Amino acid sequence: MNLLARVAKSVKPFFAPRRFVPDGPLRAVNVNRGTVLATRLELAHTGGSRRKGLLGRDRLEPGGGLWITPCESVHTFFMRFAIDLVYLDRKLRVRKVRPGVAPWRLSACFFARSVLELPAGTISDSRTECGDTVEIKAASPSGD
């Protein structure tokens, strides 16, 4: 086996294939609790969309949210409202929750692969805790 083949074989496990993500709004559900985290979840997976995040918005509507992937840390600099943060690993298990993160704060979870930015109060309303599993799928056309 040549050197290039050995390197490719050893590196392959670190680059898992991306899951198929549907176009349009998404829905996030806490599978363990049977509660809904978001009915209109937006995806931020490009460099530009991840950098912008929720900046420039006055608020996040109930049922709304932003799924930033890949992401292990966020800031709320220049934001105008508080948000809840749910950090997820590659298997969409909750690794950390941060309720009511006010503007001008930093938050990180180095075991996370992505983060859900949700309206403040969503974590307590959905009873989401570390260890729960989240399912993310295409939202229904009515947004329910």
Secondary structure, DSSP 8 states (H G I E B T S, - for coil): --HHHHHHHHHGGGS-------SS-EEEEETTTTEEEEEEEEEE-SHHHHHHTTTT-S---TTEEEEESS-SEEE-TT-SS-EEEEEE-TT-BEEEEEEEE-SS-EEE-TT-SEEEEEETTHHHHHT--TT-BEEEEE--TT--
